[in-house]
Amino acid sequence: MHEPLALLGAAVVVTVTVPNVAQDGGLGSIRAILAQLPEAHTLAPGTMVAMADRVEPRKATVFSRLTGRGGEASLHRAARCTALLARGYLRVGGGTAADKVDWAWGFAP
C-alpha cells in the first residue's frame, strides 16, 4: 500500500473556497466544503481526492511573520475528513507534507 502523501501528484485536488472561516478553525465550514466536493460514486474507483487546509489569503500580522504561522486561513482537518466521509469516500485520512501543508484525503469506492 502506498503512502497517501506520495500519491498527491495523481490526486484530484479540491480547492475549497469558504468566505468566512470561523474562529473554530473552520469546523463550522463542513457544509461549505460538502458543496464543493464531488460525490465519491461519480469518480473512477480508487481515485484519490485531496484537500489542503489552506483556504484564502488573509493579511499577515506581525505575530504571523515572527512565528511563521501564515497569513492564510485554514480549515480543520476534522472538518475536511467529515465532509469526505459524508460524500462517500473510503480510507479517509490526513497528514502533513514536507512543505507543512496539512492534507485530508479520501478514495472513491
Biopython code that builds the backbone (N, CA, C, O; Angstrom):
import numpy as np
from Bio.PDB.StructureBuilder import StructureBuilder

atoms = [
    (1, "MET", "N", (0.851, -1.179, 0.000)),
    (1, "MET", "CA", (0.000, 0.000, 0.000)),
    (1, "MET", "C", (0.893, 1.237, 0.000)),
    (1, "MET", "O", (1.857, 1.312, 0.761)),
    (2, "HIS", "N", (0.573, 2.195, -0.846)),
    (2, "HIS", "CA", (1.358, 3.415, -0.962)),
    (2, "HIS", "C", (1.013, 4.388, 0.156)),
    (2, "HIS", "O", (-0.105, 4.393, 0.671)),
    (3, "GLU", "N", (1.980, 5.201, 0.519)),
    (3, "GLU", "CA", (1.770, 6.296, 1.460)),
    (3, "GLU", "C", (0.912, 7.355, 0.741)),
    (3, "GLU", "O", (1.309, 7.828, -0.324)),
    (4, "PRO", "N", (-0.248, 7.736, 1.294)),
    (4, "PRO", "CA", (-1.123, 8.687, 0.602)),
    (4, "PRO", "C", (-0.462, 10.015, 0.245)),
    (4, "PRO", "O", (-0.758, 10.569, -0.813)),
    (5, "LEU", "N", (0.420, 10.542, 1.088)),
    (5, "LEU", "CA", (1.076, 11.804, 0.747)),
    (5, "LEU", "C", (1.903, 11.682, -0.531)),
    (5, "LEU", "O", (2.069, 12.662, -1.257)),
    (6, "ALA", "N", (2.420, 10.491, -0.808)),
    (6, "ALA", "CA", (3.203, 10.273, -2.023)),
    (6, "ALA", "C", (2.310, 10.238, -3.262)),
    (6, "ALA", "O", (2.803, 10.373, -4.382)),
    (7, "LEU", "N", (1.013, 10.059, -3.075)),
    (7, "LEU", "CA", (0.066, 9.974, -4.196)),
    (7, "LEU", "C", (-0.576, 11.312, -4.555)),
    (7, "LEU", "O", (-1.391, 11.370, -5.477)),
    (8, "LEU", "N", (-0.228, 12.383, -3.850)),
    (8, "LEU", "CA", (-0.868, 13.684, -4.092)),
    (8, "LEU", "C", (-0.736, 14.166, -5.530)),
    (8, "LEU", "O", (-1.633, 14.839, -6.040)),
    (9, "GLY", "N", (0.360, 13.835, -6.186)),
    (9, "GLY", "CA", (0.562, 14.282, -7.557)),
    (9, "GLY", "C", (-0.479, 13.745, -8.523)),
    (9, "GLY", "O", (-0.768, 14.378, -9.539)),
    (10, "ALA", "N", (-1.047, 12.582, -8.217)),
    (10, "ALA", "CA", (-2.052, 11.976, -9.086)),
    (10, "ALA", "C", (-3.474, 12.181, -8.559)),
    (10, "ALA", "O", (-4.436, 11.723, -9.176)),
    (11, "ALA", "N", (-3.607, 12.860, -7.436)),
    (11, "ALA", "CA", (-4.922, 13.035, -6.811)),
    (11, "ALA", "C", (-5.731, 14.140, -7.480)),
    (11, "ALA", "O", (-5.178, 15.041, -8.110)),
    (12, "VAL", "N", (-7.034, 14.053, -7.331)),
    (12, "VAL", "CA", (-7.917, 15.153, -7.694)),
    (12, "VAL", "C", (-7.868, 16.106, -6.497)),
    (12, "VAL", "O", (-8.366, 15.783, -5.419)),
    (13, "VAL", "N", (-7.270, 17.267, -6.694)),
    (13, "VAL", "CA", (-7.130, 18.232, -5.603)),
    (13, "VAL", "C", (-8.290, 19.219, -5.670)),
    (13, "VAL", "O", (-8.493, 19.901, -6.675)),
    (14, "VAL", "N", (-9.036, 19.277, -4.590)),
    (14, "VAL", "CA", (-10.179, 20.189, -4.496)),
    (14, "VAL", "C", (-9.732, 21.405, -3.715)),
    (14, "VAL", "O", (-9.308, 21.293, -2.565)),
    (15, "THR", "N", (-9.828, 22.573, -4.340)),
    (15, "THR", "CA", (-9.514, 23.822, -3.657)),
    (15, "THR", "C", (-10.793, 24.363, -3.071)),
    (15, "THR", "O", (-11.747, 24.654, -3.793)),
    (16, "VAL", "N", (-10.812, 24.497, -1.777)),
    (16, "VAL", "CA", (-12.020, 24.904, -1.076)),
    (16, "VAL", "C", (-12.054, 26.419, -0.925)),
    (16, "VAL", "O", (-11.065, 27.042, -0.538)),
    (17, "THR", "N", (-13.196, 26.995, -1.235)),
    (17, "THR", "CA", (-13.425, 28.417, -1.043)),
    (17, "THR", "C", (-14.480, 28.577, 0.033)),
    (17, "THR", "O", (-15.629, 28.171, -0.143)),
    (18, "VAL", "N", (-14.089, 29.164, 1.132)),
    (18, "VAL", "CA", (-15.012, 29.426, 2.232)),
    (18, "VAL", "C", (-14.864, 30.899, 2.572)),
    (18, "VAL", "O", (-13.797, 31.323, 3.016)),
    (19, "PRO", "N", (-15.922, 31.692, 2.372)),
    (19, "PRO", "CA", (-15.804, 33.133, 2.540)),
    (19, "PRO", "C", (-15.347, 33.567, 3.934)),
    (19, "PRO", "O", (-14.490, 34.443, 4.050)),
    (20, "ASN", "N", (-15.891, 32.984, 4.972)),
    (20, "ASN", "CA", (-15.539, 33.382, 6.333)),
    (20, "ASN", "C", (-15.222, 32.149, 7.154)),
    (20, "ASN", "O", (-16.121, 31.425, 7.581)),
    (21, "VAL", "N", (-13.929, 31.915, 7.373)),
    (21, "VAL", "CA", (-13.542, 30.783, 8.200)),
    (21, "VAL", "C", (-13.733, 31.203, 9.649)),
    (21, "VAL", "O", (-13.157, 32.188, 10.112)),
    (22, "ALA", "N", (-14.542, 30.444, 10.340)),
    (22, "ALA", "CA", (-14.874, 30.780, 11.719)),
    (22, "ALA", "C", (-13.662, 30.655, 12.630)),
    (22, "ALA", "O", (-12.663, 30.029, 12.277)),
    (23, "GLN", "N", (-13.766, 31.250, 13.789)),
    (23, "GLN", "CA", (-12.709, 31.194, 14.787)),
    (23, "GLN", "C", (-12.477, 29.783, 15.292)),
    (23, "GLN", "O", (-11.474, 29.530, 15.960)),
    (24, "ASP", "N", (-13.368, 28.867, 14.996)),
    (24, "ASP", "CA", (-13.228, 27.481, 15.457)),
    (24, "ASP", "C", (-12.264, 26.685, 14.579)),
    (24, "ASP", "O", (-12.206, 25.459, 14.676)),
    (25, "GLY", "N", (-11.518, 27.369, 13.733)),
    (25, "GLY", "CA", (-10.571, 26.678, 12.865)),
    (25, "GLY", "C", (-11.232, 26.073, 11.642)),
    (25, "GLY", "O", (-10.645, 25.220, 10.975)),
    (26, "GLY", "N", (-12.427, 26.498, 11.347)),
    (26, "GLY", "CA", (-13.098, 26.011, 10.159)),
    (26, "GLY", "C", (-13.973, 24.803, 10.386)),
    (26, "GLY", "O", (-14.492, 24.240, 9.422)),
    (27, "LEU", "N", (-14.158, 24.382, 11.628)),
    (27, "LEU", "CA", (-15.025, 23.224, 11.887)),
    (27, "LEU", "C", (-16.458, 23.512, 11.468)),
    (27, "LEU", "O", (-17.175, 22.596, 11.066)),
    (28, "GLY", "N", (-16.884, 24.751, 11.552)),
    (28, "GLY", "CA", (-18.240, 25.109, 11.160)),
    (28, "GLY", "C", (-18.430, 25.192, 9.662)),
    (28, "GLY", "O", (-19.527, 25.505, 9.199)),
    (29, "SER", "N", (-17.399, 24.920, 8.897)),
    (29, "SER", "CA", (-17.444, 25.073, 7.440)),
    (29, "SER", "C", (-17.746, 23.781, 6.704)),
    (29, "SER", "O", (-17.562, 23.710, 5.489)),
    (30, "ILE", "N", (-18.204, 22.765, 7.406)),
    (30, "ILE", "CA", (-18.415, 21.461, 6.778)),
    (30, "ILE", "C", (-19.412, 21.557, 5.626)),
    (30, "ILE", "O", (-19.189, 20.961, 4.572)),
    (31, "ARG", "N", (-20.500, 22.291, 5.803)),
    (31, "ARG", "CA", (-21.486, 22.423, 4.709)),
    (31, "ARG", "C", (-20.880, 23.059, 3.469)),
    (31, "ARG", "O", (-21.146, 22.621, 2.350)),
    (32, "ALA", "N", (-20.064, 24.091, 3.664)),
    (32, "ALA", "CA", (-19.427, 24.756, 2.518)),
    (32, "ALA", "C", (-18.459, 23.814, 1.814)),
    (32, "ALA", "O", (-18.361, 23.826, 0.587)),
    (33, "ILE", "N", (-17.750, 23.004, 2.579)),
    (33, "ILE", "CA", (-16.832, 22.030, 1.979)),
    (33, "ILE", "C", (-17.621, 20.981, 1.204)),
    (33, "ILE", "O", (-17.259, 20.633, 0.080)),
    (34, "LEU", "N", (-18.698, 20.478, 1.803)),
    (34, "LEU", "CA", (-19.537, 19.463, 1.147)),
    (34, "LEU", "C", (-20.025, 19.933, -0.217)),
    (34, "LEU", "O", (-20.045, 19.168, -1.181)),
    (35, "ALA", "N", (-20.412, 21.183, -0.283)),
    (35, "ALA", "CA", (-20.949, 21.717, -1.532)),
    (35, "ALA", "C", (-19.909, 21.738, -2.653)),
    (35, "ALA", "O", (-20.267, 21.822, -3.827)),
    (36, "GLN", "N", (-18.636, 21.663, -2.300)),
    (36, "GLN", "CA", (-17.576, 21.755, -3.301)),
    (36, "GLN", "C", (-16.915, 20.422, -3.619)),
    (36, "GLN", "O", (-16.041, 20.350, -4.483)),
    (37, "LEU", "N", (-17.326, 19.377, -2.932)),
    (37, "LEU", "CA", (-16.757, 18.047, -3.151)),
    (37, "LEU", "C", (-17.616, 17.228, -4.111)),
    (37, "LEU", "O", (-18.841, 17.222, -3.987)),
    (38, "PRO", "N", (-16.996, 16.542, -5.061)),
    (38, "PRO", "CA", (-17.791, 15.641, -5.896)),
    (38, "PRO", "C", (-18.216, 14.410, -5.091)),
    (38, "PRO", "O", (-17.504, 13.975, -4.186)),
    (39, "GLU", "N", (-19.363, 13.863, -5.425)),
    (39, "GLU", "CA", (-19.808, 12.612, -4.799)),
    (39, "GLU", "C", (-18.805, 11.528, -5.180)),
    (39, "GLU", "O", (-18.347, 11.477, -6.322)),
    (40, "ALA", "N", (-18.467, 10.674, -4.240)),
    (40, "ALA", "CA", (-17.458, 9.641, -4.477)),
    (40, "ALA", "C", (-17.842, 8.702, -5.614)),
    (40, "ALA", "O", (-16.985, 8.278, -6.388)),
    (41, "HIS", "N", (-19.124, 8.379, -5.716)),
    (41, "HIS", "CA", (-19.557, 7.419, -6.747)),
    (41, "HIS", "C", (-19.444, 7.962, -8.164)),
    (41, "HIS", "O", (-19.585, 7.199, -9.120)),
    (42, "THR", "N", (-19.193, 9.266, -8.329)),
    (42, "THR", "CA", (-19.061, 9.847, -9.666)),
    (42, "THR", "C", (-17.640, 9.726, -10.215)),
    (42, "THR", "O", (-17.386, 10.064, -11.371)),
    (43, "LEU", "N", (-16.722, 9.247, -9.387)),
    (43, "LEU", "CA", (-15.325, 9.114, -9.797)),
    (43, "LEU", "C", (-14.967, 7.650, -10.023)),
    (43, "LEU", "O", (-15.642, 6.747, -9.528)),
    (44, "ALA", "N", (-13.909, 7.436, -10.768)),
    (44, "ALA", "CA", (-13.431, 6.065, -11.000)),
    (44, "ALA", "C", (-13.014, 5.448, -9.663)),
    (44, "ALA", "O", (-12.456, 6.134, -8.806)),
    (45, "PRO", "N", (-13.284, 4.161, -9.490)),
    (45, "PRO", "CA", (-12.896, 3.500, -8.240)),
    (45, "PRO", "C", (-11.401, 3.689, -7.935)),
    (45, "PRO", "O", (-10.550, 3.553, -8.814)),
    (46, "GLY", "N", (-11.112, 4.000, -6.684)),
    (46, "GLY", "CA", (-9.730, 4.181, -6.260)),
    (46, "GLY", "C", (-9.170, 5.575, -6.458)),
    (46, "GLY", "O", (-8.038, 5.848, -6.060)),
    (47, "THR", "N", (-9.954, 6.473, -7.075)),
    (47, "THR", "CA", (-9.480, 7.839, -7.282)),
    (47, "THR", "C", (-9.300, 8.533, -5.942)),
    (47, "THR", "O", (-10.196, 8.520, -5.097)),
    (48, "MET", "N", (-8.139, 9.135, -5.757)),
    (48, "MET", "CA", (-7.860, 9.875, -4.533)),
    (48, "MET", "C", (-8.293, 11.322, -4.703)),
    (48, "MET", "O", (-7.966, 11.962, -5.702)),
    (49, "VAL", "N", (-9.027, 11.835, -3.728)),
    (49, "VAL", "CA", (-9.418, 13.242, -3.694)),
    (49, "VAL", "C", (-8.756, 13.842, -2.462)),
    (49, "VAL", "O", (-8.841, 13.279, -1.370)),
    (50, "ALA", "N", (-8.098, 14.981, -2.636)),
    (50, "ALA", "CA", (-7.363, 15.598, -1.536)),
    (50, "ALA", "C", (-7.708, 17.073, -1.418)),
    (50, "ALA", "O", (-8.003, 17.744, -2.407)),
    (51, "MET", "N", (-7.664, 17.566, -0.174)),
    (51, "MET", "CA", (-7.899, 18.979, 0.113)),
    (51, "MET", "C", (-6.839, 19.475, 1.078)),
    (51, "MET", "O", (-6.558, 18.837, 2.092)),
    (52, "ALA", "N", (-6.255, 20.615, 0.753)),
    (52, "ALA", "CA", (-5.297, 21.248, 1.660)),
    (52, "ALA", "C", (-6.059, 22.055, 2.699)),
    (52, "ALA", "O", (-7.236, 22.367, 2.518)),
    (53, "ASP", "N", (-5.385, 22.386, 3.776)),
    (53, "ASP", "CA", (-6.020, 23.176, 4.826)),
    (53, "ASP", "C", (-6.094, 24.654, 4.478)),
    (53, "ASP", "O", (-6.811, 25.407, 5.137)),
    (54, "ARG", "N", (-5.370, 25.079, 3.459)),
    (54, "ARG", "CA", (-5.333, 26.496, 3.094)),
    (54, "ARG", "C", (-6.613, 26.891, 2.369)),
    (54, "ARG", "O", (-7.101, 26.157, 1.510)),
    (55, "VAL", "N", (-7.144, 28.041, 2.715)),
    (55, "VAL", "CA", (-8.395, 28.471, 2.106)),
    (55, "VAL", "C", (-8.198, 29.720, 1.277)),
    (55, "VAL", "O", (-8.240, 29.659, 0.048)),
    (56, "GLU", "N", (-7.989, 30.828, 1.910)),
    (56, "GLU", "CA", (-7.856, 32.095, 1.209)),
    (56, "GLU", "C", (-6.821, 32.934, 1.941)),
    (56, "GLU", "O", (-6.705, 32.841, 3.163)),
    (57, "PRO", "N", (-6.077, 33.741, 1.222)),
    (57, "PRO", "CA", (-5.082, 34.560, 1.910)),
    (57, "PRO", "C", (-5.754, 35.581, 2.823)),
    (57, "PRO", "O", (-6.798, 36.144, 2.494)),
    (58, "ARG", "N", (-5.137, 35.800, 3.961)),
    (58, "ARG", "CA", (-5.588, 36.900, 4.798)),
    (58, "ARG", "C", (-4.355, 37.701, 5.179)),
    (58, "ARG", "O", (-3.231, 37.211, 5.074)),
    (59, "LYS", "N", (-4.562, 38.901, 5.609)),
    (59, "LYS", "CA", (-3.469, 39.811, 5.883)),
    (59, "LYS", "C", (-2.546, 39.239, 6.963)),
    (59, "LYS", "O", (-2.998, 38.813, 8.026)),
    (60, "ALA", "N", (-1.258, 39.239, 6.670)),
    (60, "ALA", "CA", (-0.273, 38.751, 7.630)),
    (60, "ALA", "C", (-0.115, 39.752, 8.761)),
    (60, "ALA", "O", (-0.108, 40.964, 8.545)),
    (61, "THR", "N", (0.012, 39.227, 9.962)),
    (61, "THR", "CA", (0.235, 40.070, 11.132)),
    (61, "THR", "C", (1.691, 39.981, 11.541)),
    (61, "THR", "O", (2.429, 39.133, 11.038)),
    (62, "VAL", "N", (2.110, 40.847, 12.447)),
    (62, "VAL", "CA", (3.476, 40.798, 12.957)),
    (62, "VAL", "C", (3.720, 39.433, 13.604)),
    (62, "VAL", "O", (4.771, 38.825, 13.402)),
    (63, "PHE", "N", (2.744, 38.956, 14.384)),
    (63, "PHE", "CA", (2.862, 37.654, 15.040)),
    (63, "PHE", "C", (3.061, 36.541, 14.014)),
    (63, "PHE", "O", (3.916, 35.673, 14.192)),
    (64, "SER", "N", (2.268, 36.568, 12.937)),
    (64, "SER", "CA", (2.386, 35.503, 11.937)),
    (64, "SER", "C", (3.725, 35.559, 11.217)),
    (64, "SER", "O", (4.272, 34.519, 10.850)),
    (65, "ARG", "N", (4.254, 36.743, 11.012)),
    (65, "ARG", "CA", (5.563, 36.850, 10.364)),
    (65, "ARG", "C", (6.678, 36.335, 11.277)),
    (65, "ARG", "O", (7.627, 35.703, 10.813)),
    (66, "LEU", "N", (6.557, 36.609, 12.566)),
    (66, "LEU", "CA", (7.585, 36.171, 13.518)),
    (66, "LEU", "C", (7.549, 34.671, 13.767)),
    (66, "LEU", "O", (8.590, 34.030, 13.913)),
    (67, "THR", "N", (6.347, 34.123, 13.814)),
    (67, "THR", "CA", (6.202, 32.705, 14.150)),
    (67, "THR", "C", (6.157, 31.803, 12.936)),
    (67, "THR", "O", (6.319, 30.589, 13.060)),
    (68, "GLY", "N", (5.942, 32.374, 11.771)),
    (68, "GLY", "CA", (5.817, 31.557, 10.567)),
    (68, "GLY", "C", (4.439, 30.950, 10.419)),
    (68, "GLY", "O", (4.198, 30.170, 9.497)),
    (69, "ARG", "N", (3.535, 31.294, 11.311)),
    (69, "ARG", "CA", (2.153, 30.815, 11.209)),
    (69, "ARG", "C", (1.442, 31.737, 10.243)),
    (69, "ARG", "O", (1.019, 32.838, 10.595)),
    (70, "GLY", "N", (1.324, 31.271, 9.044)),
    (70, "GLY", "CA", (0.954, 32.014, 7.863)),
    (70, "GLY", "C", (-0.189, 32.974, 7.911)),
    (70, "GLY", "O", (-1.024, 32.926, 8.815)),
    (71, "GLY", "N", (-0.227, 33.824, 6.963)),
    (71, "GLY", "CA", (-1.321, 34.745, 6.800)),
    (71, "GLY", "C", (-2.432, 34.115, 5.997)),
    (71, "GLY", "O", (-3.157, 34.814, 5.290)),
    (72, "GLU", "N", (-2.580, 32.806, 6.090)),
    (72, "GLU", "CA", (-3.622, 32.110, 5.347)),
    (72, "GLU", "C", (-4.606, 31.489, 6.317)),
    (72, "GLU", "O", (-4.229, 30.971, 7.368)),
    (73, "ALA", "N", (-5.860, 31.549, 5.948)),
    (73, "ALA", "CA", (-6.876, 30.874, 6.746)),
    (73, "ALA", "C", (-6.735, 29.380, 6.522)),
    (73, "ALA", "O", (-6.281, 28.943, 5.465)),
    (74, "SER", "N", (-7.122, 28.606, 7.509)),
    (74, "SER", "CA", (-7.023, 27.164, 7.341)),
    (74, "SER", "C", (-8.268, 26.482, 7.877)),
    (74, "SER", "O", (-8.934, 26.970, 8.790)),
    (75, "LEU", "N", (-8.554, 25.350, 7.285)),
    (75, "LEU", "CA", (-9.696, 24.541, 7.706)),
    (75, "LEU", "C", (-9.197, 23.369, 8.527)),
    (75, "LEU", "O", (-8.202, 22.731, 8.182)),
    (76, "HIS", "N", (-9.877, 23.100, 9.588)),
    (76, "HIS", "CA", (-9.504, 21.998, 10.463)),
    (76, "HIS", "C", (-9.597, 20.688, 9.691)),
    (76, "HIS", "O", (-10.511, 20.489, 8.891)),
    (77, "ARG", "N", (-8.645, 19.805, 9.940)),
    (77, "ARG", "CA", (-8.634, 18.517, 9.244)),
    (77, "ARG", "C", (-9.910, 17.727, 9.534)),
    (77, "ARG", "O", (-10.411, 17.022, 8.658)),
    (78, "ALA", "N", (-10.432, 17.835, 10.737)),
    (78, "ALA", "CA", (-11.650, 17.101, 11.086)),
    (78, "ALA", "C", (-12.823, 17.531, 10.206)),
    (78, "ALA", "O", (-13.645, 16.698, 9.825)),
    (79, "ALA", "N", (-12.909, 18.813, 9.882)),
    (79, "ALA", "CA", (-13.991, 19.293, 9.009)),
    (79, "ALA", "C", (-13.849, 18.722, 7.605)),
    (79, "ALA", "O", (-14.833, 18.305, 6.995)),
    (80, "ARG", "N", (-12.627, 18.706, 7.098)),
    (80, "ARG", "CA", (-12.404, 18.180, 5.752)),
    (80, "ARG", "C", (-12.647, 16.680, 5.696)),
    (80, "ARG", "O", (-13.242, 16.187, 4.738)),
    (81, "CYS", "N", (-12.195, 15.948, 6.709)),
    (81, "CYS", "CA", (-12.400, 14.498, 6.732)),
    (81, "CYS", "C", (-13.881, 14.156, 6.902)),
    (81, "CYS", "O", (-14.372, 13.200, 6.302)),
    (82, "THR", "N", (-14.587, 14.932, 7.717)),
    (82, "THR", "CA", (-16.020, 14.712, 7.895)),
    (82, "THR", "C", (-16.760, 14.897, 6.571)),
    (82, "THR", "O", (-17.648, 14.113, 6.235)),
    (83, "ALA", "N", (-16.392, 15.928, 5.830)),
    (83, "ALA", "CA", (-17.023, 16.171, 4.532)),
    (83, "ALA", "C", (-16.730, 15.022, 3.560)),
    (83, "ALA", "O", (-17.614, 14.597, 2.817)),
    (84, "LEU", "N", (-15.507, 14.526, 3.566)),
    (84, "LEU", "CA", (-15.162, 13.402, 2.692)),
    (84, "LEU", "C", (-15.985, 12.163, 3.047)),
    (84, "LEU", "O", (-16.492, 11.479, 2.158)),
    (85, "LEU", "N", (-16.115, 11.879, 4.319)),
    (85, "LEU", "CA", (-16.930, 10.729, 4.747)),
    (85, "LEU", "C", (-18.384, 10.907, 4.327)),
    (85, "LEU", "O", (-19.020, 9.963, 3.858)),
    (86, "ALA", "N", (-18.905, 12.111, 4.496)),
    (86, "ALA", "CA", (-20.299, 12.377, 4.149)),
    (86, "ALA", "C", (-20.558, 12.232, 2.649)),
    (86, "ALA", "O", (-21.678, 11.921, 2.244)),
    (87, "ARG", "N", (-19.540, 12.451, 1.828)),
    (87, "ARG", "CA", (-19.687, 12.316, 0.378)),
    (87, "ARG", "C", (-19.437, 10.896, -0.098)),
    (87, "ARG", "O", (-19.556, 10.617, -1.291)),
    (88, "GLY", "N", (-19.093, 9.991, 0.816)),
    (88, "GLY", "CA", (-18.965, 8.588, 0.442)),
    (88, "GLY", "C", (-17.556, 8.086, 0.186)),
    (88, "GLY", "O", (-17.388, 6.990, -0.349)),
    (89, "TYR", "N", (-16.540, 8.853, 0.551)),
    (89, "TYR", "CA", (-15.161, 8.412, 0.324)),
    (89, "TYR", "C", (-14.743, 7.401, 1.382)),
    (89, "TYR", "O", (-15.226, 7.423, 2.514)),
    (90, "LEU", "N", (-13.830, 6.511, 0.988)),
    (90, "LEU", "CA", (-13.292, 5.482, 1.870)),
    (90, "LEU", "C", (-11.837, 5.801, 2.180)),
    (90, "LEU", "O", (-11.233, 6.671, 1.553)),
    (91, "ARG", "N", (-11.276, 5.081, 3.162)),
    (91, "ARG", "CA", (-9.874, 5.257, 3.550)),
    (91, "ARG", "C", (-9.542, 6.735, 3.736)),
    (91, "ARG", "O", (-8.521, 7.221, 3.252)),
    (92, "VAL", "N", (-10.411, 7.430, 4.438)),
    (92, "VAL", "CA", (-10.235, 8.861, 4.698)),
    (92, "VAL", "C", (-9.119, 9.031, 5.721)),
    (92, "VAL", "O", (-9.054, 8.310, 6.716)),
    (93, "GLY", "N", (-8.253, 9.987, 5.460)),
    (93, "GLY", "CA", (-7.154, 10.237, 6.374)),
    (93, "GLY", "C", (-6.569, 11.615, 6.164)),
    (93, "GLY", "O", (-7.113, 12.436, 5.425)),
    (94, "GLY", "N", (-5.468, 11.853, 6.818)),
    (94, "GLY", "CA", (-4.816, 13.146, 6.685)),
    (94, "GLY", "C", (-3.373, 13.073, 7.123)),
    (94, "GLY", "O", (-2.954, 12.128, 7.792)),
    (95, "GLY", "N", (-2.619, 14.087, 6.735)),
    (95, "GLY", "CA", (-1.219, 14.160, 7.110)),
    (95, "GLY", "C", (-0.630, 15.484, 6.678)),
    (95, "GLY", "O", (-1.242, 16.245, 5.929)),
    (96, "THR", "N", (0.559, 15.743, 7.161)),
    (96, "THR", "CA", (1.249, 16.999, 6.850)),
    (96, "THR", "C", (2.414, 16.707, 5.917)),
    (96, "THR", "O", (3.264, 15.868, 6.213)),
    (97, "ALA", "N", (2.446, 17.402, 4.794)),
    (97, "ALA", "CA", (3.509, 17.229, 3.799)),
    (97, "ALA", "C", (4.777, 17.957, 4.258)),
    (97, "ALA", "O", (4.755, 18.712, 5.230)),
    (98, "ALA", "N", (5.863, 17.721, 3.554)),
    (98, "ALA", "CA", (7.149, 18.332, 3.892)),
    (98, "ALA", "C", (7.093, 19.860, 3.867)),
    (98, "ALA", "O", (7.835, 20.522, 4.592)),
    (99, "ASP", "N", (6.217, 20.418, 3.036)),
    (99, "ASP", "CA", (6.098, 21.878, 2.957)),
    (99, "ASP", "C", (5.145, 22.439, 4.022)),
    (99, "ASP", "O", (4.764, 23.608, 3.963)),
    (100, "LYS", "N", (4.767, 21.604, 4.988)),
    (100, "LYS", "CA", (3.917, 21.948, 6.130)),
    (100, "LYS", "C", (2.460, 22.218, 5.768)),
    (100, "LYS", "O", (1.715, 22.785, 6.567)),
    (101, "VAL", "N", (2.053, 21.815, 4.571)),
    (101, "VAL", "CA", (0.644, 21.909, 4.203)),
    (101, "VAL", "C", (-0.056, 20.678, 4.773)),
    (101, "VAL", "O", (0.409, 19.552, 4.599)),
    (102, "ASP", "N", (-1.164, 20.902, 5.445)),
    (102, "ASP", "CA", (-1.933, 19.812, 6.031)),
    (102, "ASP", "C", (-2.960, 19.342, 4.992)),
    (102, "ASP", "O", (-3.711, 20.149, 4.445)),
    (103, "TRP", "N", (-2.985, 18.047, 4.729)),
    (103, "TRP", "CA", (-3.872, 17.477, 3.718)),
    (103, "TRP", "C", (-4.884, 16.538, 4.354)),
    (103, "TRP", "O", (-4.594, 15.868, 5.345)),
    (104, "ALA", "N", (-6.065, 16.499, 3.775)),
    (104, "ALA", "CA", (-7.064, 15.485, 4.088)),
    (104, "ALA", "C", (-7.393, 14.801, 2.771)),
    (104, "ALA", "O", (-7.441, 15.449, 1.725)),
    (105, "TRP", "N", (-7.620, 13.484, 2.819)),
    (105, "TRP", "CA", (-7.880, 12.760, 1.581)),
    (105, "TRP", "C", (-8.862, 11.619, 1.806)),
    (105, "TRP", "O", (-9.109, 11.179, 2.929)),
    (106, "GLY", "N", (-9.402, 11.168, 0.698)),
    (106, "GLY", "CA", (-10.257, 10.003, 0.693)),
    (106, "GLY", "C", (-10.188, 9.376, -0.681)),
    (106, "GLY", "O", (-9.739, 10.004, -1.640)),
    (107, "PHE", "N", (-10.637, 8.128, -0.775)),
    (107, "PHE", "CA", (-10.584, 7.386, -2.031)),
    (107, "PHE", "C", (-11.984, 6.968, -2.451)),
    (107, "PHE", "O", (-12.788, 6.529, -1.628)),
    (108, "ALA", "N", (-12.267, 7.108, -3.738)),
    (108, "ALA", "CA", (-13.551, 6.690, -4.261)),
    (108, "ALA", "C", (-13.675, 5.166, -4.145)),
    (108, "ALA", "O", (-12.711, 4.442, -4.391)),
    (109, "PRO", "N", (-14.867, 4.683, -3.768)),
    (109, "PRO", "CA", (-15.049, 3.218, -3.605)),
    (109, "PRO", "C", (-15.008, 2.490, -4.941)),
    (109, "PRO", "O", (-15.144, 1.267, -4.983)),
]
sb = StructureBuilder()
sb.init_structure("model")
sb.init_model(0)
sb.init_chain("A")
sb.init_seg("    ")
for serial, (resi, resn, name, xyz) in enumerate(atoms, 1):
    if name == "N":
        sb.init_residue(resn, " ", resi, " ")
    sb.init_atom(name, np.array(xyz, "f"), 0.0, 1.0, " ", f" {name:<3s}", serial, name[0])
structure = sb.get_structure()
